[in-house]
Amino acid sequence: MDANTIVDSLSSTFPEAISDATVKSDIRVTAYIDKDHVKEVCEYLKNDLDFNHLCCESGVDYILRNEFEVVYHIASYEHPVVLALKARLNRDDPVIESIVDVYWNANWYERETYELFGIMFKYHPNLKPLVLPEDLLGDWPLRKDYEGFPQKTAKNLV
């Protein structure tokens, strides 16, 4: 299955949920997904298009647009295409459905994203702290309005 076929399949199956689907190269596809359809689309990707590996799930803070994006990188062992799905969330209410039921390894990615950005994953089975020390919990240190952001005193800055 090639990148154009994947874009066509997603766009025709989920016309209300997929937007700005773009073939970046023969092996890279990006698309925006409506936050209310993320689990449904991921189930389709896994069950019908053989996208069986969640490579990464993370948050991005766009403070000037007053939104976050949750970015999913999903790959297939059957064909050489990597898909980047991006869901926009309002910074004032950053809530999206968990995809742990679809991709088991989303568990750790969602816990980390919640802990560092404050993005809530509905129906996550165990959204407990993962990496931060107790005194930083609830501070959302990767948000761009966090008091310590950006950290300019680290010795390993590039």
C-alpha positions as CSV (number, residue, x, y, z in Angstrom):
1,M,0.0,0.0,0.0
2,D,1.5,3.4,-1.0
3,A,1.1,6.8,0.6
4,N,-1.5,8.1,-1.8
5,T,-3.7,5.1,-1.3
6,I,-3.5,5.6,2.5
7,V,-4.5,9.3,2.2
8,D,-7.4,8.4,-0.2
9,S,-8.6,5.7,2.1
10,L,-8.5,7.9,5.2
11,S,-10.1,10.9,3.5
12,S,-12.9,8.9,2.0
13,T,-13.6,6.9,5.1
14,F,-13.5,9.8,7.5
15,P,-14.3,12.9,5.6
16,E,-15.5,14.7,8.7
17,A,-12.5,13.8,10.8
18,I,-9.5,14.0,8.5
19,S,-8.2,17.3,7.0
20,D,-5.0,18.6,5.4
21,A,-3.9,15.0,4.5
22,T,-0.6,15.4,2.7
23,V,1.9,13.0,1.1
24,K,5.3,14.3,2.2
25,S,7.2,11.6,0.4
26,D,6.8,8.0,-0.7
27,I,7.0,6.9,2.9
28,R,5.7,9.9,4.9
29,V,2.1,11.1,5.3
30,T,0.7,13.8,7.6
31,A,-2.9,14.6,8.4
32,Y,-4.9,16.5,10.9
33,I,-7.6,14.5,12.8
34,D,-10.6,15.8,14.7
35,K,-10.0,15.1,18.4
36,D,-13.4,13.5,18.8
37,H,-12.5,10.8,16.2
38,V,-9.0,9.8,17.2
39,K,-9.7,6.4,18.6
40,E,-12.1,5.5,15.8
41,V,-9.5,6.5,13.1
42,C,-6.7,4.6,15.0
43,E,-8.8,1.5,15.1
44,Y,-9.4,1.8,11.3
45,L,-5.6,2.3,10.7
46,K,-4.7,-0.7,12.8
47,N,-7.5,-3.1,11.7
48,D,-8.0,-2.2,8.0
49,L,-4.7,-0.5,6.8
50,D,-2.2,-2.6,8.9
51,F,-0.8,0.4,10.8
52,N,0.1,-1.9,13.7
53,H,2.9,0.0,15.5
54,L,2.5,3.3,17.4
55,C,6.0,4.7,17.3
56,C,5.4,7.8,19.4
57,E,2.7,10.0,20.8
58,S,3.6,13.4,22.2
59,G,2.3,16.9,22.8
60,V,3.3,20.2,21.2
61,D,2.4,23.6,22.8
62,Y,1.4,26.4,20.4
63,I,0.9,29.1,23.0
64,L,0.3,31.9,20.5
65,R,-2.5,29.9,18.9
66,N,-3.9,29.0,22.3
67,E,-3.8,25.3,21.5
68,F,-1.9,22.0,21.9
69,E,-1.4,19.3,19.4
70,V,-1.2,15.7,20.2
71,V,1.0,14.1,17.5
72,Y,0.8,10.3,16.8
73,H,3.5,8.6,14.7
74,I,2.1,5.3,13.5
75,A,3.9,2.8,11.2
76,S,3.2,-0.5,9.6
77,Y,5.2,-3.7,9.4
78,E,3.4,-4.5,6.2
79,H,4.3,-1.4,4.1
80,P,6.9,1.3,4.4
81,V,4.7,4.3,5.2
82,V,4.9,6.3,8.5
83,L,1.8,8.4,9.3
84,A,1.9,11.5,11.5
85,L,-1.6,12.3,12.8
86,K,-2.1,15.6,14.6
87,A,-5.0,16.5,16.8
88,R,-5.6,20.1,17.8
89,L,-6.8,20.8,21.4
90,N,-7.8,24.1,23.0
91,R,-5.3,25.0,25.7
92,D,-8.1,25.9,28.1
93,D,-9.6,22.4,27.9
94,P,-6.9,20.0,26.6
95,V,-8.9,16.7,26.6
96,I,-8.7,13.8,24.1
97,E,-9.7,10.2,24.2
98,S,-7.0,7.7,25.1
99,I,-5.9,5.2,22.4
100,V,-4.5,2.6,24.9
101,D,-7.2,0.2,23.9
102,V,-5.9,0.3,20.3
103,Y,-2.2,0.6,20.8
104,W,-1.0,-0.8,24.2
105,N,2.2,1.2,24.3
106,A,0.2,4.5,24.2
107,N,0.0,3.9,28.0
108,W,3.4,5.4,28.7
109,Y,3.3,8.1,26.0
110,E,0.0,9.4,27.3
111,R,1.1,9.3,30.9
112,E,4.2,11.3,30.0
113,T,2.3,13.8,27.9
114,Y,-0.3,14.3,30.6
115,E,2.4,14.8,33.2
116,L,4.5,17.3,31.2
117,F,1.8,19.2,29.3
118,G,-1.4,18.6,31.3
119,I,-3.2,17.1,28.3
120,M,-5.9,14.8,29.8
121,F,-6.5,11.4,28.1
122,K,-10.1,10.3,28.7
123,Y,-10.6,6.6,29.6
124,H,-6.8,6.1,30.2
125,P,-6.6,3.1,32.5
126,N,-3.9,4.5,34.8
127,L,-3.0,8.1,34.2
128,K,-0.5,8.3,37.1
129,P,2.8,10.1,37.3
130,L,5.6,8.6,35.3
131,V,8.8,10.8,35.2
132,L,8.5,14.0,37.3
133,P,9.5,14.4,41.0
134,E,6.6,14.9,43.3
135,D,7.3,18.6,43.8
136,L,6.7,19.3,40.1
137,L,3.5,17.3,39.6
138,G,0.7,19.6,38.2
139,D,3.1,22.3,37.1
140,W,3.2,21.1,33.4
141,P,6.9,21.9,32.8
142,L,6.8,21.6,29.0
143,R,4.1,24.3,28.6
144,K,5.6,27.4,27.1
145,D,4.1,29.6,29.8
146,Y,5.8,27.5,32.6
147,E,7.9,29.8,34.8
148,G,11.1,27.8,34.1
149,F,10.6,27.6,30.3
150,P,12.9,27.7,28.5
151,Q,15.7,26.4,30.8
152,K,18.8,28.5,29.8
153,T,21.2,27.4,32.5
154,A,21.8,23.8,31.3
155,K,25.4,23.1,30.3
156,N,24.5,20.9,27.4
157,L,22.5,23.5,25.4
158,V,23.2,23.3,21.7
